[in-house]
Amino acid sequence: ATGISIGVSRLAAALTLLGKADTKTTQDLVVLLVMDKTRLAETSELVKTLRNSSIRAEMYMGDSGMKAQM
C-alpha cells in the first residue's frame, strides 16, 4: 500500500500563500437561555456585558423550558 501524509497546518499555510484560503474570520454567537425567570434581569445584563466586549450575544425570550430553548 502507498499513501501520502500532509500536516493540516502546512496545507493551510500553503493555501494562504497561494491565495486559495479563505482568511476571513468569523465570530460565534453566544445564546443565553433563561433557566429561571427571576434571573431575567441578570441574564439581560450579561448579554449587555458580552455585547460591550464585542461578543455577539442573544438571549432566548421564549416561554418554553430548557429542552425547547435548545
N, C-alpha and C positions, 0 to 999 in steps of 0.2 A: 504494500500500500504506500502511496505517496501522499503528501499533504503540504500545506503551507500554513504558516502562522505569522500573524502581524499584530502588534500591540495596538489597542484601540487609541491610546494617546498618540502614537506615531501616525496612525491613519488620520486622526483629527488634525494633527499639525500639518501633514502633507496636504490635506484638503483645504485647509486655511491658506497655506502658501499658494496653492493653485487657484484660489478664489472660488472654490467649489463648495465651501462650507457655509452654512447659514450661521452667521456670527451674531445675529440679533439675540438679545437677552429677553427673557420673559420673566414675569413676576407672578408667582402663585397668588391665589386668592384665599384668604382666611375667612371661613364662615363660622360664626359663633352660634351655637344652639342654646336657647334659654331653657335650662332644666328646671328652674324654679322661678315662677312669675314674680315672687317677691324680690328677686335679684335683677329685675329688668333694668333698673337704673344703673347698677354696677356694670352690667353687660354692655349697655349703651356707652358708658364712659370708657370701657376697654376698647370698643370699636373706635371711638374718637381718638384715643391714645395711639392705636395702631395706625390709623389714617394720618395722624400728625407726624408719625415716624415714616411716612411714605410707604406703608404696607397696605395693600388693597385688602379691605375687610368689609364684611357684611354681617348683619345679624338676622337670623331667621325669625320672622314675625308671625308665623302661623300658630294656630291653636293646637296643633297635633302634638302627640307625645314624641319622645326621642326617636323611635323607630321611623315614624313618618317624616321627621325632620331630616333624617339621614338619607 
